[in-house]
Amino acid sequence: MVRININTNDKSEAFKEVENYLTSQGFKIVDSDIKRPWGFYFYVDEKQTDKFIAFFYSGVSLDSIDTSLPLQPKILVFEPGKKNSWQYHHRRAEIWRCLSKDCQVLMSQDDKEPKPTIIKNSEVVNFAQGTRHRGGGIDNWAVVAEIWQHTDPKNPSDEADIIRLQDDFGRK
């Protein structure tokens, strides 16, 4: 199983490490954002979805994915001790696989935020459309291979499809 270790405390250097790792594996990065207060992300070219799944999800049954709808591969990286917003989406489901030592994950079917669950390297979590969720780093950088499954073919999901219920950084 793939494990991505980040060997710095500096966010810019961590960003470069992950970017270099992805490109050295032949992935084409089509978008990225280092300005997220919880860390950063990379979008991998949708044309490389099969390669992304084969590389990062080897040995995982992905029967829950409807391949008739578009998929978007993404890498999330959470800074140690930080997490993204408590959120859900109207137009996508997500599958996460922990690529680091461990990752913090919270999920619920209602707006009440539960205590975090720790998932270890290679463990997978599925978030159905509408499931409340968030992720984060614990003591180290947390790296997640994420697959978006767009659930509305006429209106694909994007970064605006985030309904934030709580955010440690005051974002709406």
C-alpha angles and dihedrals in degrees: 000000000000117000122184115202119191112209102196141061092217114100095212092050091046089051091052092047092054093041091052091047093052095046092045087058090053098257118146111221110213098178140003139177123203092171096079107120091224096048133286146287143213128208114213119211110274088226086068095054093112091049091046091052093046092049103039101026101041110153094014121120107228097184089135091067116097101215091192087075124066119270127206121201116212140169118218121195120192122198116236109280095007132106137186123246125296095253152144138203135230098203108035148048121208138211118198129193120190110235097177133063090281143338133207114234132180124185139166141159091233136045095265109106112227129207114281124266119214115224121193132221112303096013116132131216126191122209112194118211108287096019111139110235149151138178138203153161124273117193095332138034110290117216122194131186104214130191118197116206109201107220099190110057092191093051111030118203122257138169089287089064092084120116103195116206095174133000129188089211099051096250118152 
